[in-house]
Structure formats: structure tokens, C-alpha cells
Amino acid sequence: MKLLDFWNQHRCPPLVTLRRRVRAIEARESQLRELNDESIHKQALALRYRARSGEPLGHLVEEGFALIREAARRTIGLRHHDVQLIGGLAMHEGAVVEMQTGEGKTLTATLPTALHAMTGRGAHVSTANDYLARRDAEEMTPVYEMLGLKIGIIQAGSSPSQRQQAYEADITYGTAKEFGFDFLRQRLKQRGDGQAARAWDPETGAGRGARPRYFMLVDEADALLLDEARTPLIVSSQPEGNADSWEALHDWSYRLANELEEERHFTWTPDQAAARLNAAGRRLVRSRVLPASIADMPTIDLYERVEIGLLVRFRYQCDRHYVVRDQEVVIVDEFTGRLAEGRRWRDGIHQMIETRERVPLSLPTGQAARITLQRFPSLYERLAGMTGTAANSRQERATSTTSTCSRCRLIGRLVPPTAGGPSLWNGPREAPERSWTKSWRSMRAGRPVLVGTRTDRRLPAIGHPPGEAGIEHRVLNAHHVEAEADIVSRAGQQPAR
């Protein structure tokens, strides 16, 4: 585990200081073990009263962490390891903690989250997707309930009343996108009502419609702050235009885009980010008969729409950039491989993909409010994070709290064969390359091998399914988000005999 200073104003305490505080936490453990559950609950309520009365959280950390640790041991049978306590202490100070897979991020998150929730000002835990938000919340609920804390969950399909109830809880789990959209909707509502936000009173509940943003713990913090930093959250205004003409325009444009030839009708911009019609391509556009519903559309708009059709035709691939689910185009996040629920491409790209996939076309909308994913977390008074993928070359200070990982990569990273090439699964006779021979031998020896492709459709290109070669395997992609935890937990295990 590493402690990283991404956004905190004060540097993370030295490791020797954190270990001294861990010893102080452990000193309280023997006393707590002698108490019954009711006494543990009463101590948590007393700590909560002190936090709400204005006593600084820094004075309550050791006692609070000891209570949280004991509550976890009694309710879910998991006791925080010392290294997890160190991670919790660092996050309490506003640091980002790098924890590898299996080091227990979900359990570690309970430490700073529960402590900040005791103030009555609310604590938000941001996860990568709705499934992880619900899973983590449900797994840790027994711990929080023993401490007298209420849990809420925000999901993409949550109703306004469900969202309100979740935000009134002491701890709220959800995605940064859902938290951000709710913030924008609240701002629009206040703007429309002409009312300023009322002060939040944790005792009386006054001002519940405008609860301030106090503490957020961000899972996969590097993805949010770096990979998706510029991704905007946009609350749309009423749809513009006529549905029939909108569908006719995209259908006509995409069919024409499929007839055009590179160099003859269009070229790519120097950065390869857009297609541009040349003189021959524009003449072809002008020569085509238009549907009656778009007959009066300006020619420049037709050029632009055909160019978008060309971009979609050549640059956007199903099962790589997006998937089609329940008659809806859902974006696949290019950094995490997970579905980006609720996101849409701009400038008509999303509608052009919907046209290609023959799903109901969404109307274009205006922009009522927006904020970037990087900007939104900075609105919280206190912020912390954790991740499993922080880059080693990053400039920020890193403090190692453990020895190097005992996991070793036996064969390193390998380049897969191209489509139509030799098969990995059929063994070294059909895959004479040294790298593939190593992979095949590793699998035969019972060692796990991770095979990654850029798209789901590339899976057949690396050979016949491993099941046909007698090799047990699991497929993990954007279509199996809910099975992700089970697949990852079983990775590398020997099959039952």
C-alpha cells in the first residue's frame, strides 16, 4: 500500500507517526473486547455526541477507529489489519491511498467514512458504478448499524424521494456521476425557486434540501481525477427539433456516409479526429434527393452530418466503444472497460451510432447546467481517496507502508497474435512463438494467465475458446458487471477436481 498526496493541502503524516497511532488504537482493543454489543453501541453514540458537539475529529480518531474495528470484527467477521488502519488514518488526513487488489479497500473505507459520518454532516462514498455502490454498502451495513449510523444508496434509477432519503442518511454510497448530477439539479432548483441554500442543522434537519457537501471518499481516485477529469456532467434542457426530421436526417446521412470512399470523397484531419468532405464529396451530397422532412435544411448542416456519419463508420466500434443493451447505446469507459451509465457523446455522434444500430433515436438537447468530474469533488470540505492503479512515475510523494508485493509475473506481458494467426489455446505446435509457448505451458501447469483484448470481438482472433482445449476460463467484459466481483475473487484458483 502507498500513501499519495494528490489533493490534500497538508502533507500526509510520516509513516512513523501513523504507526504510533496504530499502536494507540490497538491499546484500546482489549478493553472493547470485554464489552457486549449494547455497550459498544452506547460508546459509539457517545462518540457521535462529542463529534456533533464540535469536538475536533482529530481528537476522536484513535477511539473511533478502535470502535469501528471492533464493530467490523463482531458483525462481519473481518478485523482491520494494521496496514488498513494506516490507510484509514492517511485518508482521514486527506490523502489518496494506493491499495492493490485483495488488500481490502472496501473494509478500509469504513474507517474514515464512519468517523466523518459521526459529525452528522453526511459522508459520501463514490464508487466506479452502481453495482459496486450497492455491493459495498450492503456488505458494510452491519458495521455501520452497530455504530448507530444509517446507510443510503443512490442508483441511476432512484426516484427523487429515494434520493432524498439516501442523502438524509449518515453515509451515502453512489457514483460520482450521480452525486454530481444531483448537485446540478439542486442548483437549478434553487435558481428556479429564487431561494438561497438554507443552513443545515444536523439535529433538527432544517435545510434538508440544501445539505452542504462535507466529506467524500473517492474509490478509483486516479480515474476520476486524471482519466475522466475533463468529462463534463451536463443536465440537459428540453429536447430541440422534430423527431421525424431528426431521424430522417441521420438515416439519410449515415446511408450516404457508407457510400463514400476515402481520398475520392473525403480526407481525415491531421490528428485523425474528424473526416472532411472534399469537393467531390460535397457535389455528391448536393446531388442526392432529400426526404421531404429535411428538404429545407441548409447544405452546410448536411455536410456536417455526413462527416459525423463517416467518423462513426470508421472510428466507433460496437463492443469496444459502446454496447447495445435493451435497445439503448451505452458507452464503454475507455479507461476502466465498465459501462458509463447515463453518458452520451456530443455533436450528434451518439444519435448517429443509434442510427447505425437501429435503436430508438434520442433527440438533441440544450445545456442547462454542467460541471466536470474533476471540479465536482473539490466542492467538498474534506476529501480522500483510494485506488489500485496509481502510476509509479507520478510526481506526487509516495510513502510505502509494506514490503514489495509477493505476487510475481512469471512470463511478463505478451503481444497476442493477429486475427487469423496461430491459436494460443491449441498449444505450442500451432503456436511456435516462444511467448505463446510459455503461456500455454503456464496454463497447463495450473498457473493463471490473463488474456486481454481491445474489444470483445477480438476474443475469437486469439484462437479457439479455451474450453475446447480443456482449459477452464472466465470472460470478464462490460456485459458482466454484476459478475465482476465473483470472477475476480476466483481468478487464479485451481479448478475443483
C-alpha positions in Angstrom: 0.0 0.0 0.0 1.2 3.5 -0.8 0.1 6.9 0.6 -0.2 9.5 -2.1 -0.7 13.3 -1.8 -2.9 14.1 -4.8 -5.1 16.9 -3.4 -4.7 17.4 0.3 -3.4 20.8 1.4 -1.2 19.3 4.1 1.2 16.6 3.5 0.4 13.1 4.7 1.8 12.4 8.2 5.1 10.5 8.3 4.8 6.7 8.4 6.3 6.6 11.9 3.5 8.9 13.2 0.8 6.7 11.6 2.3 3.6 13.2 2.4 5.3 16.6 -1.3 6.0 16.2 -2.0 2.4 15.2 -0.4 1.2 18.5 -2.7 3.6 20.4 -5.7 2.1 18.6 -4.6 -1.4 19.4 -4.2 -0.4 23.1 -8.0 0.2 23.3 -8.9 -3.1 21.6 -8.6 -5.3 24.7 -10.9 -3.1 26.6 -13.5 -3.1 23.9 -13.5 -6.8 23.5 -14.7 -7.2 27.1 -17.9 -5.1 26.3 -21.1 -6.5 25.0 -22.8 -5.3 21.8 -25.0 -2.9 23.6 -22.1 -1.3 25.3 -20.2 -0.9 22.0 -23.3 0.8 20.5 -23.5 3.2 23.5 -19.9 4.1 23.2 -20.4 4.9 19.5 -23.4 7.1 20.4 -21.3 8.9 23.0 -18.5 9.4 20.4 -21.1 10.7 17.9 -22.4 13.2 20.5 -18.9 14.6 21.0 -18.4 14.9 17.3 -21.7 16.7 16.8 -20.9 19.0 19.7 -17.9 20.4 17.8 -15.0 18.4 19.3 -12.3 18.1 16.6 -12.3 14.8 14.8 -8.5 14.7 15.3 -9.2 14.1 19.0 -11.6 11.2 18.2 -9.6 9.3 15.6 -8.0 6.6 17.8 -11.1 5.9 19.9 -13.3 6.0 16.7 -11.1 3.7 14.7 -10.9 1.2 17.6 -14.7 1.1 17.8 -15.1 0.7 14.0 -12.5 -2.1 14.0 -14.3 -3.9 16.8 -17.7 -3.4 15.2 -16.4 -5.0 12.0 -15.0 -8.0 13.8 -18.2 -8.6 15.6 -20.7 -8.1 12.7 -19.0 -9.3 9.5 -16.1 -11.3 11.0 -13.4 -9.0 9.5 -10.8 -7.3 11.6 -8.9 -4.3 10.1 -5.2 -5.2 9.7 -2.6 -2.7 10.9 -1.8 -1.7 7.3 -5.5 -1.0 6.8 -5.6 1.2 9.9 -2.6 3.1 8.4 -4.6 3.6 5.2 -7.6 4.8 7.1 -5.5 7.3 9.1 -3.9 8.6 5.9 -7.4 9.1 4.2 -8.6 10.8 7.3 -5.8 13.4 6.7 -7.0 13.8 3.1 -4.6 11.5 1.3 -5.1 9.1 -1.5 -4.1 5.5 -0.6 -2.9 3.1 -3.3 -4.0 -0.5 -2.4 -3.6 -3.5 -4.6 -6.3 -5.9 -5.4 -7.0 -8.0 -2.3 -5.8 -5.5 0.3 -9.3 -4.7 1.3 -10.3 -1.2 0.1 -14.0 -1.7 0.9 -13.2 -2.5 4.6 -10.6 0.2 4.9 -13.1 2.7 3.6 -15.3 2.2 6.7 -12.7 3.9 8.9 -12.6 7.5 7.6 -16.2 7.2 6.4 -17.8 6.2 9.7 -15.7 8.7 11.6 -16.8 11.7 9.4 -20.4 10.4 9.4 -20.5 10.8 13.2 -20.4 14.6 12.8 -24.0 14.4 11.4 -22.9 16.3 8.3 -23.0 13.4 5.9 -20.3 11.2 4.3 -20.4 10.2 0.6 -18.6 7.2 -0.8 -18.1 7.4 -4.5 -17.6 4.1 -6.4 -17.0 3.2 -10.0 -20.5 2.0 -10.8 -24.0 1.4 -9.4 -23.3 -2.3 -8.8 -20.2 -1.6 -6.7 -22.0 1.1 -4.7 -24.8 -1.3 -3.8 -22.5 -4.2 -3.1 -20.1 -2.2 -0.9 -23.0 -0.6 1.0 -24.8 -3.8 1.7 -21.6 -5.6 2.8 -20.6 -2.9 5.3 -24.1 -2.0 6.5 -23.9 -4.3 9.6 -20.7 -2.4 10.7 -22.3 1.0 10.4 -25.6 -0.1 12.1 -23.7 -1.3 15.2 -22.3 2.2 15.3 -25.7 3.8 15.1 -25.2 5.1 11.6 -27.8 5.0 8.8 -26.9 4.0 5.2 -28.3 5.3 1.9 -27.6 4.2 -1.7 -28.0 6.3 -4.8 -28.6 4.4 -8.1 -29.2 5.5 -11.6 -32.9 4.6 -11.4 -33.5 6.1 -7.9 -36.6 8.3 -7.7 -36.4 11.8 -6.2 -37.9 10.6 -2.9 -35.4 7.7 -2.8 -32.6 10.1 -3.4 -33.8 12.5 -0.7 -34.0 9.6 1.8 -30.5 8.4 0.8 -29.0 11.9 1.3 -30.6 12.2 4.7 -28.7 9.1 5.9 -25.4 9.4 7.7 -23.5 7.6 4.9 -24.5 7.7 1.2 -23.0 5.3 -1.4 -23.2 6.1 -5.1 -21.1 7.1 -8.2 -19.5 10.5 -8.7 -21.7 11.0 -11.7 -24.9 10.5 -9.7 -23.7 12.8 -6.9 -22.7 15.4 -9.5 -26.0 15.3 -11.4 -27.9 15.6 -8.1 -25.8 18.7 -7.3 -26.6 20.3 -10.6 -30.3 19.5 -10.3 -30.3 21.1 -6.8 -28.6 24.2 -8.1 -31.2 24.5 -10.9 -34.0 24.1 -8.5 -32.6 26.8 -6.2 -32.1 29.0 -9.2 -35.7 28.4 -10.3 -37.2 29.0 -6.9 -35.0 32.1 -6.3 -34.0 30.8 -2.9 -30.6 30.6 -1.4 -29.5 27.3 0.3 -30.6 27.1 3.9 -28.1 26.2 6.6 -28.1 22.5 7.5 -28.8 21.7 11.1 -27.9 18.0 11.8 -30.1 18.0 15.0 -33.4 19.5 13.6 -32.9 18.5 10.0 -33.6 22.1 8.9 -32.4 22.8 5.4 -32.6 19.2 4.2 -33.0 20.3 0.6 -29.6 22.0 0.6 -27.3 19.8 2.7 -23.7 21.0 2.3 -21.0 18.8 0.8 -18.8 17.8 3.7 -16.8 14.6 3.1 -16.3 12.4 0.1 -14.2 9.3 -0.2 -13.5 8.5 -3.8 -12.8 5.0 -5.0 -10.6 4.7 -8.1 -9.5 8.3 -7.4 -6.9 8.4 -10.2 -9.5 7.5 -12.8 -11.8 10.3 -11.6 -9.1 13.0 -11.2 -6.9 12.1 -14.2 -8.5 9.8 -16.8 -12.0 11.3 -16.6 -11.0 14.7 -15.3 -12.4 16.6 -18.3 -15.6 14.6 -18.6 -18.5 17.0 -18.2 -21.6 16.3 -16.2 -24.4 18.0 -18.1 -28.0 18.5 -17.1 -30.0 18.9 -20.4 -32.7 21.3 -21.1 -35.8 20.4 -23.2 -35.2 18.5 -26.5 -34.9 20.5 -29.6 -36.3 19.9 -33.1 -38.8 17.5 -34.6 -38.4 13.7 -34.0 -39.3 12.7 -37.6 -37.0 15.1 -39.3 -34.2 14.2 -36.8 -34.5 10.5 -37.7 -34.7 11.2 -41.4 -31.6 13.4 -41.3 -29.5 10.7 -39.5 -30.8 7.9 -41.6 -30.1 9.7 -44.9 -26.6 10.9 -43.7 -25.4 7.5 -42.5 -26.5 5.7 -45.6 -24.7 8.3 -47.7 -21.6 8.1 -45.5 -21.4 4.4 -46.2 -21.1 5.0 -49.9 -18.2 7.5 -49.7 -14.6 6.5 -50.4 -11.6 7.8 -48.7 -9.4 10.2 -50.7 -12.0 10.2 -53.5 -14.8 11.8 -51.4 -13.2 12.8 -48.1 -9.9 13.0 -46.1 -9.0 12.9 -42.4 -7.8 15.8 -40.4 -4.1 15.8 -39.4 -5.0 14.5 -35.9 -7.3 11.8 -37.4 -10.1 13.1 -35.2 -12.6 14.0 -37.9 -13.4 13.4 -41.6 -13.7 16.3 -44.0 -15.6 16.1 -47.3 -13.6 17.3 -50.4 -15.1 18.9 -53.5 -16.2 15.6 -55.0 -17.9 14.5 -51.7 -19.8 17.8 -51.4 -21.0 17.5 -55.0 -22.3 14.1 -54.2 -24.1 15.3 -51.2 -25.8 18.1 -53.2 -26.8 15.7 -55.9 -28.8 13.4 -53.7 -32.5 13.7 -53.3 -33.5 14.7 -49.7 -36.5 13.4 -47.7 -39.3 15.9 -47.6 -38.9 16.5 -43.8 -35.3 17.8 -44.3 -35.6 19.3 -47.8 -35.2 22.8 -46.5 -32.1 22.1 -44.3 -29.1 24.2 -45.0 -26.5 22.5 -47.1 -23.7 23.2 -44.6 -25.6 21.2 -42.0 -25.9 18.3 -44.4 -22.1 18.3 -44.9 -21.6 18.3 -41.2 -23.9 15.4 -40.6 -22.4 13.2 -43.3 -18.9 13.9 -41.8 -20.2 12.7 -38.4 -21.5 9.6 -40.2 -18.1 9.0 -41.6 -16.5 9.4 -38.2 -18.9 6.8 -36.7 -18.4 4.5 -39.6 -14.6 4.3 -39.2 -13.8 5.2 -35.6 -16.6 3.8 -33.4 -16.8 0.0 -32.8 -19.6 -1.9 -31.1 -18.3 -3.9 -28.0 -15.3 -1.7 -27.8 -16.5 1.9 -27.6 -20.1 1.0 -26.7 -22.5 -1.8 -26.2 -26.2 -2.1 -27.2 -28.3 -3.1 -24.2 -32.1 -3.1 -24.0 -32.4 -1.1 -27.2 -30.0 1.6 -25.9 -26.5 2.5 -26.8 -24.4 2.6 -23.6 -20.8 4.0 -23.7 -18.0 1.7 -22.5 -15.5 3.7 -20.5 -12.2 3.6 -22.4 -10.1 3.6 -19.2 -12.0 1.1 -17.0 -13.8 -1.0 -19.5 -17.0 -0.5 -17.5 -20.3 0.8 -18.8 -20.6 4.6 -18.4 -24.3 4.8 -17.5 -26.0 8.0 -18.4 -23.2 9.4 -20.6 -23.7 10.4 -24.2 -21.4 11.5 -27.0 -21.9 15.1 -28.1 -22.3 16.8 -31.5 -24.7 14.2 -32.9 -22.3 11.2 -32.6 -24.5 9.4 -30.2 -27.5 9.7 -32.4 -25.5 8.6 -35.5 -24.5 5.4 -33.6 -28.1 4.9 -32.6 -29.0 5.1 -36.3 -26.4 2.5 -37.2 -27.5 0.1 -34.5 -31.2 0.7 -35.4 -32.3 1.6 -31.8 -34.7 4.4 -30.9 -33.1 7.8 -31.7 -32.7 10.3 -28.8 -33.5 13.9 -29.5 -30.8 16.6 -29.2 -31.0 18.7 -26.0 -29.8 22.0 -24.8 -27.4 22.5 -21.8 -29.0 23.8 -18.6 -26.0 23.2 -16.2 -22.7 21.5 -16.3 -19.6 20.7 -14.2 -16.6 18.5 -14.8 -15.8 15.3 -12.8 -12.6 16.9 -11.6 -14.2 20.0 -10.4 -17.1 18.5 -8.5 -15.2 16.6 -5.7 -13.3 19.8 -4.9 -16.6 21.3 -3.8 -16.4 19.1 -0.7 -15.0 20.5 2.5 -13.0 17.3 3.1 -11.8 14.8 0.5 -10.0 11.5 0.5 -9.5 8.7 -2.0 -8.1 5.2 -2.7 -7.1 3.4 -5.9 -5.4 0.2 -7.0 -3.8 1.7 -10.1 -1.8 4.8 -9.2 1.1 5.3 -11.6 4.6 4.8 -10.1 6.0 7.6 -12.2 3.6 10.2 -10.8 5.3 13.3 -9.4 3.4 13.2 -6.1 5.2 12.0 -2.9 4.6 8.3 -2.2 5.4 6.5 1.1 5.4 2.7 1.1 3.9 1.0 4.0 4.5 -2.6 3.1 7.3 -4.6 1.5 7.0 -5.3 -2.2 4.1 -7.5 -3.3 4.8 -11.2 -3.2 2.9 -11.7 -6.4 5.2 -12.3 -9.3 4.7 -12.2 -13.1 6.3 -15.3 -14.5 6.1 -14.6 -18.2 5.6 -10.9 -18.4 3.4 -9.1 -20.9 2.9 -10.7 -24.3 1.6 -9.5 -27.6 -1.3 -11.6 -28.9 -1.4 -12.9 -32.4 -3.2 -11.0 -35.1 -6.6 -12.1 -36.5 -6.2 -15.3 -38.4 -2.9 -16.1 -36.8 -1.9 -19.0 -34.7 -4.0 -20.1 -31.7 -2.9 -19.7 -28.1 -5.2 -22.4 -26.9 -4.1 -25.3 -29.2 -0.6 -25.5 -27.8 2.9 -24.9 -29.0 2.7 -27.0 -32.2 0.3 -24.5 -33.7 1.8 -21.5 -31.8 5.6 -22.0 -32.2 6.4 -18.5 -31.0 8.3 -18.6 -27.7 5.9 -16.3 -25.9 2.8 -18.3 -26.7 4.6 -21.5 -25.8 5.3 -20.0 -22.3 1.6 -19.0 -21.9 0.4 -22.5 -22.9 2.8 -24.2 -20.6 1.8 -21.9 -17.7 -1.9 -22.8 -18.2 -1.1 -26.5 -18.4 0.8 -26.2 -15.1 -2.2 -24.7 -13.4 -0.9 -21.1 -13.3 -3.3 -18.3 -14.1 -3.0 -16.4 -17.4 -4.7 -13.1 -18.1 -5.5 -12.6 -21.8 -6.7 -9.1 -22.7 -8.1 -7.8 -25.9 -9.1 -4.3 -27.1 -12.6 -5.4 -27.9 -15.0 -8.3 -27.2 -15.0 -9.2 -30.8 -11.2 -9.7 -30.7 -11.6 -12.8 -28.5 -12.0 -15.2 -31.4 -9.0 -13.8 -33.1 -6.6 -15.3 -30.5 -7.8 -18.8 -31.2 -10.5 -21.3 -30.3 -12.2 -21.0 -27.0 -10.0 -22.3 -24.2 -12.8 -24.7 -23.1 -12.3 -26.7 -26.3 -8.7 -27.2 -25.2 -9.7 -28.4 -21.8 -8.7 -25.1 -20.1 -11.1 -23.6 -17.6 -11.7 -19.9 -18.2 -14.0 -17.0 -17.5 -14.8 -14.0 -19.7 -14.9 -10.6 -18.0 -16.2 -7.6 -20.0 -18.7 -4.8 -19.9 -21.6 -7.2 -20.3 -20.9 -8.9 -17.0 -20.5 -6.0 -14.4 -22.5 -7.8 -11.7 -20.4 -10.9 -12.0 -17.1 -9.0 -11.8 -16.6 -9.5 -8.1 -17.1 -13.2 -8.3 -14.9 -13.6 -11.4 -12.1 -11.6 -9.8 -12.3 -13.4 -6.5 -11.9 -16.8 -8.2 -9.1 -15.7 -10.6 -6.1 -17.9 -10.3 -7.7 -20.6 -8.2 -7.2 -24.2 -9.0 -10.3 -25.8 -10.6 -12.2 -28.3 -8.5 -11.2 -31.9 -9.2 
